[in-house]
Amino acid sequence: MEEVENAYEWIEKKLVSEPQVMGWQSAFINGLLEADVAPYNGFTYNHINGTKVGGTIFDVGGHRHSAADLLEYANPDMIVVYVNATVHKILFTTEGVQRPKAHGVIYKDGDGVYHKAELAENVMNEVILSAGALGSPQLLMLSGVGPRAHLECHGVNHVVLDHPMVGKGMGDNPMNSVIIPSPLPVELVPPSIVGITEFGSFIEGSSLDVLRQTPSTKSIAHFVQFMNLRLSGMSNSALILQKVDGPVSRGYLELQNTNPDDNPSVTFNYYQEPEDLKKCVKGLDTIIKVLNSKAYSKYKYPDSTPLELLSLMLSLPINLRPRYETAVSNMTQFCIDTVRTIYHYHGGCQVGRVVDKNYKVFGIDSLRVIDGSTFLKSPGTNPQSTVMMLGRYMGQKIIQERVSFVGNHDDDSINRNEANIYLLSSK
C-alpha cells in the first residue's frame, strides 16, 4: 500500500490542484449537508462518507493538465512515442515454445502504411497492452486470444489461445442526472464537489450550458416556454447527478468484425441487478433533497418543482431507451429510462480471470495488460488517477523485477542494452 500511495502522489504532483470553491459550489456543499450527506470532510483525495472537495486537473490559472504532463518525468533519450499509429494485431510465437509468446505488433501509421515492430531478443522484453477497457479485450480477440467459438464465428481464423474470460465482466458506473435552470450565474467548473452516501451513490454537480451540450433544442425550447423563462436563463444551468459506485451489474464485450477501426459490441446491463437500481433511487431522492434545501434555493427558480425538472430530463434525447409516462413519478422507472454512461468503463481483462496479480496474461509469455480493463470495479469518482497510478505502480514493479533478474543471471540470454517494452496505447 505504501507503493500505491507513492504512485498516487507521483501523479498528483504533476496534475492535481485544489479547486477554489465559489458561489454555486458552496450552495451545493451546504445543500448536500442539509440532505444528510455528512460530515463535511473538506478538501481530500480520500473516498470517505460525507461531502468533500476533491482534486481538480485545472490549475489556479485555469489550465487543464493531463497524462501527457507525466512525460516531463521521462528521459527523452529513453522513450519513443508514435502518434497517429493504430495497433492492429499483437504478434505471437507459437512454434518451438511451451506456450504462446508475444514478440511484437503490427500497426498502421497516419498515412495508412502498415509496420511491424518486434521485440529485440531478450528474455526480459515484453509487450504491454494499454488500450483501455474497450480496446484491450478487443485487440486481444483480434490477435487470436479469446473465446474460441466467438473468434472463429467472427472471422478470426488463427486462434492463439482459447481464453473464455476475455471480454467478460464489463462494467460501467451508471449515471442519472437532473438539469436545474438557475436565476443566478453558475460558475463554469468541472465536478469537484462530491457527496459520498452511505448507501453507495456518489452525488456530483457541475455547471452546464444546456443549449450547447444537448443534440436537440426542441424539447428544451418547449420546457423554457412551459417554465415562462427566457432562453438565456435556460443556458445558465447546473447539473446534479447520481452515480452508482461499484455496480454489481455486469456485461460483456464481443467483436462485430475483424476491423480494428470498428468499435466492438458492448453490453453493460445497466441496472440489471436490483441492488444497483435501489442505489439509484436513493441517489435521486438525495438530489431532490438538495434541490429542496434552503442552501440551494437561490440557485433554483421558485416555481420550478422537482416534478417539472424530472419531466425535462425525460424529454431530452440523452439515450435511445423508450420513455414511460409513469417515470416522472416513479423513481425506479426514471432510473431505467434516463440512465446513461459516465464513461467509466472497466472490465474485460480482469485480474484473476484474464491476467494474474502481476498483470501478465494467463497462458501467454511476454504480454501484460495494464489499464482499466483489469479493474474489478471502478472508483465512484473519475478513475483517471487510479489508471495512472496503476501505470506508475506497475512501471516501478517491472523495473524492480528486471533489476532482480539481472542480479540473478549473468549469461548471454540478457542483452542489458536492449531491454525494451512496447506500450500499446488506446486508438
Disulfide bonds with the S-S distance in Angstrom:
Cys280-Cys335 2.01
